[in-house]
Amino acid sequence: MPTSPVADGVTFQPNLYYATTQRDNNPDCDNYNKVFEAAEFYSNDGVHVVIYCGRCGQLMEILTAALLDPQPEVM
């Protein structure tokens, strides 16, 4: 399973939601070097974390991750 590159110091705990920022590092993409936010990003197992660029389909680099407190309710 692919994993997005993660900036130094960014870690994830399993099965929790985070607010993240991520950047597209593909120079052939219109989103190159643009930073995007995800208000509710689920960490899955805490190891295999992935965010894809919606334009080029490449993995994006996760720059920051802040644990949401409180965690969103899942129904």
Secondary structure, 3 states (H helix, E strand, C coil): CCCCCECCCCCCCCCCEEEEEEEECCCCCCCECCEEEEEEEECCCCCCCCCECCCCCCECEEEEEEECCCCCCCC
